[in-house]
Amino acid sequence: MLFDGMNKAAPYSTCECCAKPSALCGLADFSRGGADHLAGCKVDPYFGTSIYYHRCEQCGFIHAPAFDEWTPNDFSEHIYTRLTNGKILTTPSRGQMPTHG
């Protein structure tokens, strides 16, 4: 399953840019998104899956290894918003974001 194993993270990974060590630097719930940012508070319900971020000690690149195996279709289906009938929608499991104009 796509989300299996995402709630686990090694303390270090390898940087995808320079191949140097990347230390665990933070995490966020998978549900954190643009609606939360625009509102300045948590809007969407928590998904319950943590996304861990690693920061390269050499070049500063930040990445989330949980997404390394995702396909473009996985991103399209589970993350990116889309415009439908003039309204900006999040993925179906996350509800609707307000439009700003």
Stockholm file with secondary structure:
# STOCKHOLM 1.0

chainA/1-101         MLFDGMNKAAPYSTCECCAKPSALCGLADFSRGGADHLAGCKVDPYFGTSIYYHRCEQCGFIHAPAFDEWTPNDFSEHIYTRLTNGKILTTPSRGQMPTHG
#=GR chainA/1-101 SS CTTTTTTCCCSEEECTTTCCEEEEEEEEETTCCHHHHHHTSCCSCCCSCEEEEEEETTTCCEECGGGTTCCHHHHHHHTCCEEETTEEECCGGGCBCCCCC
#=GC SS_cons         CTTTTTTCCCSEEECTTTCCEEEEEEEEETTCCHHHHHHTSCCSCCCSCEEEEEEETTTCCEECGGGTTCCHHHHHHHTCCEEETTEEECCGGGCBCCCCC
//
